[in-house]
Amino acid sequence: MGDIMVIQFATLDGVVSDPDGRGGTSYGGWAFRYGSGPVADDKFRLGERMEQGVQLYGRRTWEAFSKVWPGRDSEYAKLMNRVPKRVATSTGIDAEAWENSAAIDGDPVSWAVREREVRDVVVIGSLSLVRALAAADAVDEYRLITFPVAVGEGDRLFQQGEFRFTQVEQVDAAVYTVLRRASE
């Protein structure tokens, strides 16, 4: 049995939207104000869980990643390209754009809950998908990289749920935090 794990970049005031500035918001790009160090490699400490699990994306996040990751050749990029990726979408995807990608048939929350019975499901970005999983009380763990900036506006990650801190440590200019379900 696995976990459904959400990994996100966040600001001090809890904003997770537009970390790279691609959304064109006035506050966007906050994740790269401190260089690429905090966002490079496996800062979320997924290790074997990433290699043996499956990544789950919303369509927009997957489309953005599918334009970036296939062209990279670091060891971490090779891993990102190699692992299985599933996409929650009602419009479909071009699975050829990023190797080992496929769209999910049906409800992504039900799919993730079923999939967690056999392996870890790592949800990357994809706030609307994360909110649907959280509303179904299906998220087991949040792993956050928190950047030393407050942007004052934007979409925030947490709206409900009780989680406890299990790990906190500095990662370059940012802070890595793990929160687990309070009942565990």
matplotlib code that plots the C-alpha trace (Angstrom):
import matplotlib.pyplot as plt

x = [0.0, 1.2, 0.4, -1.0, 1.6, 1.3, 4.4, 4.3, 6.3, 4.8, 5.3, 5.4, 1.8, 0.7, 0.4, 1.2, 0.0, 2.3, 5.7, 7.5, 5.7, 4.2, 0.7, 1.5, 0.3, 1.8, 3.2, 4.4, 8.0, 8.6, 10.2, 13.1, 14.0, 16.6, 18.1, 17.5, 19.0, 15.8, 14.0, 16.8, 17.0, 15.0, 14.5, 11.3, 13.2, 11.1, 13.9, 12.6, 9.0, 9.4, 11.0, 8.4, 5.3, 3.4, 3.3, -0.2, -0.7, -3.5, -3.5, -2.1, 0.8, 1.6, 1.6, 4.0, 6.3, 6.1, 7.7, 10.6, 11.6, 12.2, 14.9, 16.9, 19.6, 20.7, 20.3, 17.2, 15.7, 16.3, 14.4, 11.5, 11.3, 11.5, 8.8, 5.2, 3.0, -0.8, -2.8, -6.2, -7.9, -11.2, -9.7, -6.8, -3.1, -0.4, 1.2, 4.2, 5.1, 6.6, 7.6, 5.6, 2.6, -1.1, -4.4, -6.6, -10.0, -12.7, -12.6, -9.0, -9.8, -11.2, -8.2, -5.7, -7.4, -7.4, -3.8, -2.6, -3.5, -0.5, 2.0, 2.6, 0.9, 2.9, 0.8, 2.9, 1.5, -2.0, -3.9, -7.5, -6.6, -5.0, -8.2, -10.3, -8.2, -8.2, -12.0, -12.2, -9.8, -7.5, -4.1, -1.8, 1.1, 2.2, 5.8, 6.4, 9.4, 8.6, 10.3, 11.2, 8.7, 5.1, 3.2, -0.1, -2.3, -2.8, -4.2, -3.4, -2.8, -4.6, -8.3, -9.1, -7.7, -5.5, -1.9, 1.1, 4.7, 7.0, 10.1, 11.4, 14.9, 16.5, 17.1, 19.2, 17.2, 14.0, 12.6, 11.6, 8.5, 6.7, 3.2, 1.4, -2.2, -2.8, -4.3, -1.1]
y = [0.0, 3.5, 7.1, 10.0, 12.7, 16.3, 18.2, 21.9, 25.1, 27.6, 31.2, 32.1, 33.2, 29.9, 30.9, 28.1, 29.6, 30.9, 29.9, 30.2, 33.3, 31.4, 32.5, 36.1, 37.3, 40.4, 38.2, 35.3, 34.0, 33.9, 30.4, 31.6, 34.8, 32.8, 31.0, 27.4, 25.7, 25.3, 23.8, 21.6, 17.8, 15.8, 18.5, 16.8, 13.7, 11.2, 8.8, 5.3, 6.5, 8.4, 5.5, 2.9, 5.1, 7.1, 10.8, 12.4, 15.7, 18.0, 18.7, 22.3, 21.3, 18.3, 20.4, 22.8, 20.1, 18.2, 21.2, 21.4, 17.9, 15.9, 18.4, 18.0, 15.4, 15.6, 12.4, 13.8, 14.8, 11.3, 10.0, 12.5, 11.3, 7.6, 7.4, 6.7, 9.8, 10.0, 13.0, 14.0, 15.5, 15.5, 16.8, 14.3, 14.8, 14.1, 11.2, 11.4, 14.8, 13.2, 9.6, 7.2, 9.6, 8.6, 10.2, 8.8, 7.3, 8.5, 10.3, 11.1, 11.0, 7.5, 6.5, 7.9, 6.2, 2.8, 3.3, 4.0, 0.4, -0.7, 2.2, 5.8, 8.5, 11.7, 14.7, 17.6, 21.1, 20.8, 22.8, 21.9, 18.2, 18.6, 20.4, 17.6, 15.0, 17.0, 17.4, 13.6, 13.3, 11.3, 13.2, 11.4, 13.7, 17.2, 17.9, 21.6, 23.8, 27.2, 30.2, 33.3, 35.6, 36.7, 37.7, 38.7, 37.4, 34.2, 30.7, 29.1, 25.4, 24.8, 25.2, 22.4, 19.3, 18.6, 17.6, 17.5, 18.5, 15.6, 17.1, 20.7, 21.6, 24.3, 23.7, 26.5, 29.7, 27.7, 25.4, 21.8, 20.7, 17.4, 17.2, 13.9, 13.2, 14.0, 10.6, 8.8]
z = [0.0, -0.8, 0.0, -2.0, -1.6, -2.7, -3.5, -3.9, -3.9, -1.5, -0.2, 3.5, 3.2, 1.7, -2.0, -4.4, -7.7, -10.4, -8.9, -12.2, -13.5, -16.4, -15.3, -16.0, -12.6, -10.9, -8.1, -10.3, -10.5, -6.8, -6.8, -8.9, -7.1, -5.2, -8.1, -9.2, -6.1, -4.2, -7.2, -8.5, -8.2, -5.6, -3.1, -2.0, -0.9, -2.8, -3.6, -4.1, -3.7, -7.0, -8.8, -7.6, -7.6, -10.2, -10.8, -11.2, -12.9, -13.9, -17.6, -17.4, -15.2, -17.3, -20.5, -18.9, -17.6, -20.9, -22.6, -20.2, -18.8, -22.1, -23.1, -19.9, -19.3, -15.7, -13.6, -12.0, -15.4, -16.6, -13.6, -14.2, -17.8, -17.0, -14.2, -15.1, -15.4, -15.4, -16.3, -15.0, -18.1, -19.9, -23.1, -23.5, -24.0, -26.6, -24.8, -27.2, -25.8, -22.6, -22.3, -20.0, -20.0, -20.3, -19.6, -16.8, -17.8, -15.4, -12.1, -11.0, -7.3, -7.6, -9.7, -7.2, -4.2, -6.1, -7.3, -3.7, -2.9, -4.9, -5.0, -4.1, -6.0, -6.2, -7.2, -8.5, -8.6, -10.1, -7.5, -8.7, -8.6, -5.1, -3.9, -5.2, -3.4, -0.2, -0.4, -0.6, 2.4, 0.2, 0.8, 3.1, 3.0, 1.9, 1.1, 0.7, -0.3, 1.3, -0.1, 2.0, 0.3, 1.0, -2.1, -0.6, -3.3, -5.2, -4.6, -1.3, -0.7, 2.6, 3.0, 5.4, 7.1, 10.0, 9.4, 11.8, 11.0, 10.8, 9.3, 8.7, 7.4, 5.3, 1.6, 0.1, 0.5, 1.0, 3.7, 3.1, 5.2, 5.5, 6.9, 7.6, 8.4, 12.1, 12.7, 11.7]

ax = plt.figure().add_subplot(projection="3d")
ax.plot(x, y, z, "-o")
ax.set_aspect("equal")
plt.show()
